[in-house]
Amino acid sequence: MLLPNSRTEPDGSAVVRVLSYNIRSLQDDFEALARVIRACAPDLVLLQEAPRFFRWRKKLARLAAATDLVVLTGGATAAGPAVLCSLRATVERTEDVLLPLTPGQHRRGLATGVVRFGGARLGVLACHLSLVAAERHDQSGMLLDRLAGMGVEHAIAGGDINEGPEGAAFRRLADALQDGYATAPWGGEHTWSATEPHRRIDAIFATSGIEVLGCGVPLDQPGVTEADLRAATDHRPVLAALKIPATA
């Protein structure tokens, strides 16, 4: 079964395709990565480990151009998370947020924005949570606080959670939001690692008013090959089709 294509309904609601993907700072096969993203035909791409050092803006812009998208926000200014979008999106605002730094750990951040598709208004957040369980749990709470403070009725968050659904941070997010794969499983489940997938540590979450039409690793998406999934980066992506109600 294929996910529905992007579209705007007569009532102003919108079907939006969202891809979450840890791209390991473009250290792997760039062309394979671009082919996977293009084949998924996303309206929004929530990236983790986007380029954030020397000429990071140029590198991120190159990926956007290769996938027929534009850079919405993030990169070094969010300590790694970034958001790409299609020209279908009307951008209302963006904000990159750096989370508190724990000594000895990597800086973490959130790439956020508010966009419109037709009559649907959507908050968007890309994240990459800590490798340390306690810090990861704290960051999940900060993520939920940020979503709640965006001033939108409908919002999504996606990224590398660095733990599976059994973890405390993942459970905290899934208790407050819809876990896309658990709500409407589609495609494959496991995202780590790309070559030997055995854990689901990447996810897309949505607020309660959003209808999840399908969510999972795009194993059967036309144009996505096993060879490209293995070569593109060390994670597998998560693709979701979401129906966003029109804003009242």
Disulfide bonds with the S-S distance in Angstrom:
none
